[in-house]
């Protein structure tokens, strides 16, 4: 069994040299974040599972073909593949993504996986529904940056790479997402 002290870079090299357990470790390390990023974009568990599997099939194919370079970190590269597969799916089906979030009060905390404690209150649930609806009203580009920044905890440089825009564009989309959220909250007189 491989330890956490082995870097993603080392694991990729080990996998390329035939060590299958190295890929298993990469999958174990990153599966939750990749799956959740997909799920937040597609809002469908079965579809998210399919796209998750497609993502890692594509990762394996790209690694075997030598298409991965160490220009960036492994996780942003995988998230980029997942993002592209989601976009391809929506283009094929002409279906717009909706965001599903977990219960929470804070705008950003609702983008995190919340624990499933039984003591969550109805007000948290109602807040989550309101926030999910507000987030769903954001333009797709703003919604995407908000999720990647506050759920996947990616830097704006990583977000820029994944979404194929400049860092300034990613920053601008985040700024406008926050402004739009505040504006909607004020217009709808939402009190948390």
Secondary structure, 3 states (H helix, E strand, C coil): CCCCCCCHHHHHHHHHCCCHHHHHHHHHHHHHHHHHHHHHHHCCHHHHHHHHHHHHHHHHHHHHCCCCCCCCCHHHHHHHHHHHHHHHHHHHHCCCCCCCCCCCCCCCHHHCCCCCCCCCCHHHHHHHHHHHHHHHHCCHHHHHHHHHHHCCCCCHHHHHHHHCCCHHHHHHHHHHHHHHHHHHHHHCCCCC
